[in-house]
Amino acid sequence: MKWSEQAWLAAEPTYRKILEQPFIQGLMDGSLDREKFTFYIQQDALYLAEYGKVLTSIASKLKKPEHIEAFIHFAGDSMAVEKALHETFVSQIARTDKPEMSPSCLLYTSFLQKQSAIAPVEVMAAAVLPCFWIYKEVGDYILTNQTKGENRYQSWIDTYGGDAFEQSVKLAISICDELAGKCTEEQRQAMTEAYVMCSRMEWLFWDSAWRLEEWAV
């Protein structure tokens, strides 16, 4: 069994919980409160700024030219796509002061930064994979099950459920599998643990948007 198949099975209970989230259900039928979606978009922009740095760090530590090129592409091209998507929605939001990172966003980005600082490159690659893979699966799930008709969040849905994003996801998975193929069982387990943890972070990120999470003090 490929490492990616083992990792998906390990994190599948978390993925199922993500699909049950009221935030995801609201995206699917278009009923999600605009304030909650705005919170999510603003926090995601803060997250992506840090995520791009981690992708670039991974590229600097990889050895195969095609792997390096892929992660540079991930850090550049995919970020540009998401930036355009954010601007589509943010342009509809009344201008306010720059939002502060929520506790969940800070936790997630801090975990990724820690991997970038101390983890071997295969673990780093496994840690960033849920942001690719789970988003693609959620996008496909919504496209398949959404209520037909106008949905004000359709451009978000189409981005993550589209063919272009699918190609990036497949490439990221294949690179992780190739890296895992050269690892010991202990190293593969470390990859899986990082993947599972970041899958939980994905659940937490959407949950925090649903709750409009704030700092208690």
N, C-alpha and C positions, 0 to 999 in steps of 0.2 A: 504494500500500500504506500502510495506517495505521502510525503510529509504533509502536503496541503490537505489531503483527504483526512488524515488523522487529526490535523488541526481543526478542520471544519467540524468534524464529529465532536471534538472536545468542547467547542464553543457553540454548538448548535442549540443547546437549551437557552443560552443567552439570546441568540438570534430569534428564536421563537417568542421570547419575551418582548423583544423589540417590535415584532409584528403586532403584538397585542397592545402596545402602548396607545393611549388615546391621542397622542400627538401624531403618530403615523396614521391612525384611523381617520383623524381629521384632515390630514393631507390627502388621503385617498378619496374622500367624498367632498373635499373643498370646504368643509364646515369649520376648519381650524380657525380659532380666534386670531384676528390679524395681529394683535399685540403679542401673542405667543410666537407667531411666525417671525415677526420683526425682531424679537428678542433672540430667536434662534439665528437669524441671518447675521445680526450684529456680532453675536458670540462666535459664529462660524468664521467670520472675517478675521477676528482676533486669533482664532485657532489656526487658520490657514497660513497666517504670516509666520507662525512658529513651525508649522508642519513643513512648509517649503524649505526652511533652514535645515531641518532634519533630513529631508530627501537629498539635499545638496551634500550634507555631511556623509550620507551613505555612499553617494557617487564618488566622493573623494577617497573612500576606503575600499572600494571594489577593485578587482584586478582585471577582469575581462573587459576589453574595450566596449563590447556590445552591452554589457551590464551598466557600465559607466554612462554610456550614451542614453540608455533607457531611463536611468534615474535623473539625469539632467533634464531629459524630456519631461518626465513626471513633474519635476520641480518648476519647470517653465511653462510648458504648453498647457498642462492640466490646470495650473494655477491661473493662467490667463482665461481659460474657459470659465472657471468658477468666479473669477473676478467680474467677468462680464455678466454672469448670472446674478451676482450680488448687486451690481450696479442697477440691474433691471428692477430689482425690488427696492433697494435702498433709495433710488431716485423718487420712489413714491412715499418715502417716509419723511416726515417733517424733520428738518435739521435740528439736532440737539448736540449737546456736548458728547465727546467721544465716550462710549460706554466703557465701564470697568470690566475686566475679566470676572466672570462668575466663579464661585468656588470650584465648580465642576470643570469648567474650561481650564482654570489654572492647574487643577490636579492632572488633567489629561496632558496638557502641554508640558508640565513639569516632568511627568513620567517619561514622555518621549525624549525630552532634553537629557534626562538621566541616562537613558539607553544610548543616546548619541555620545555622551561623555565617557561611559565606562563599559558598555557592552560590545562584544564582537559584532562584526558587520552582519552576520547571519541573523543574530537576535534583533538587531536594529531593523533589518528588512522585514522580519516577522511582525515586529511591533507596529510598523506603518501599514501593514497589509489590510487589517480590518477596515480602515478608512476607504480603501479601494473596494474590497470584496463585499463587505456588508452593505455599503451604499448601493452597489450594483444590484445585489439580491433584493434589497428593499425597493429600489426603483422598478425592477422587473415585477415584483409582487404587486406593487401599486398599479402598474400598467395593466396587469392581468385582471385585477379584481376591482378596479375603480368603477364608480358609478358613471355611466356614460352621460355626456353633457358637459356644459361649461364648468371648468374648474380654474379658479384664479391662481392656483399653484401649478398649473400644467407645465410651465416652462421649467420649473424645478424638477418635476417628475420626468419630463422628457430627457433632461440632461443626464440623469443617473440611470435611466432605463434605456438609453439609446445605444446604438451599435458602436459609436466612436469610443465611448467610455468602456465598453465591453472589451475592446482590443487592449486597452491599457491594463485592465484588470487581469486578463489572461497572461499578459507579459509579466506583470508583477508576480503572479502566482508561479509561473514557470521559473523565474529567477530564484524565488525562494526554494522551490523544489530542487533546483540545481545546486544551490548552496547547501541545502540539507543533505543532499546525496554525498557530500564530502565530509560530513560531520559524524562525530561519535554519537551514540545513543544519548549520552548525557547532554551533548550540545543540541541535539534535536529536541530533547525535552525542554531545554531552556527556550528554544524558539517557540515551542507550543505554549509554554507558560506566558511568554510575552504576547503572543497572539490572543490567547484567552483573556488576559488582563485588559488589553486594548479593546476587545470586543465588549467587555463590561463597561469600559469607558464610553463606548458608543451608545450603549443603553442609557448610561448616566447623563450624557450630553443632551439627548432628546428629552429625557425625563426632567432635566433642569429647566429646559425651555417651557415645558408644559406647566411647571410650577412657578415660572418666572422667578427663578432662584435669586436670592439676595444674600449679601453678607449679614449675619446676625448683629454684628457690631461694627 
